[in-house]
Amino acid sequence: MQLDLNLLAALDALLEEGSVAGAAARLHVTAPAMSRSLGRIRRTTGDEILVRTGRTMTPTPYAIAVRQQVHELLHEVQGVLAPSRELDLATLERTFTLRWHDSLVALSGPALLASVRAQAPGVRLRFVAESSTDSPELRRGEVDLEANAGRPSAPDIRAESVGETRLVVVVRRGHPLTRIKTVTAKRYAAAEHVTVSRRGNLSNGLDDALARLGLTRSVVATAPTEAAALEFARGSDLLVSVPEATTRSITDLGLVVLPLPLELPSATVYLSWHQRYDTDQAHIWLRELARTALAVSGES
């Protein structure tokens, strides 16, 4: 059976108005067109739907029995084909999964959660760790928002710049480098280092920059997160080079921030999502709050 959804609208109008003329006026069609629709409905259902009693039309027992169901079905169909664009934050219940760089979670996550809770208490946020390999969760819809320094190359992934950050050097308080006036590239390279890499890489762009100056550094360890790397630096003479934004709250850890003696461009922070969410009102709302939280944390 091939169903015409227009017949559902016509049946609803006929049952509500109780006449062909009334139903035609309601749907802005001609009376003959509505009569033809009634004929098709009768053939489809095997029921007369409306029968004439004198000058009026009376619904059949079948029509009376299905009237409410027809009305509810039409409302559901309209909701699917023409969804409401209004967002009721007070009643919104949804869980968003965010895969952000761990420093961005620490810096911007609390502000984002506070904004979300203030506007939509039924919304929950799941911050998940970055993967050690490139993964398709964003494309599969398993991750709603990413935020890191990597710009996705896939054409179906949206990405926008939400801030920039530069690298600095972090050492323990009392470290030998804190007692000299200027930390040169040569002195930087001569020290021992701990790097940050969720993939366990012992080298990165800093080593390329040093190589261009004819220098190499000694990397003795790698840590998966900046928080862990800072702990290594806190208890030793190791240097760790991290985004400046990461160092906002390290003074209580007994650490000191020094300028990086290398000419490197600032790292751009990108907010990324799959294009399927471009017009999702709840997702649009969350993206705006995320932009604000990330921009505030990235201000100097």
Salt bridges, closest charged atoms under 4 A:
ASP4 OD2 - ARG40 NH1 3.50
ASP12 OD1 - HIS71 ND1 3.05
GLU17 OE2 - ARG26 NH1 3.38
GLU48 OE1 - ARG42 NE 3.57
ASP102 OD1 - HIS101 ND1 3.55
GLU130 OE1 - ARG198 NH1 3.77
ASP134 OD1 - ARG199 NH2 2.92
GLU137 OE1 - ARG99 NH1 3.06
GLU142 OE2 - ARG140 NE 2.89
GLU146 OE2 - ARG99 NH2 2.09
ASP156 OD2 - ARG139 NE 3.08
ASP156 OD2 - HIS274 NE2 3.01
GLU160 OE2 - ARG291 NE 2.25
ASP207 OD1 - ARG217 NE 2.86
GLU226 OE2 - HIS101 NE2 3.66
GLU231 OE1 - ARG234 NH2 3.02
ASP237 OD1 - ARG172 NE 2.73
GLU244 OE1 - ARG166 NE 3.09
ASP278 OD2 - ARG158 NH2 2.69
ASP280 OD2 - ARG94 NH2 3.06
GLU288 OE1 - ARG291 NH1 2.98
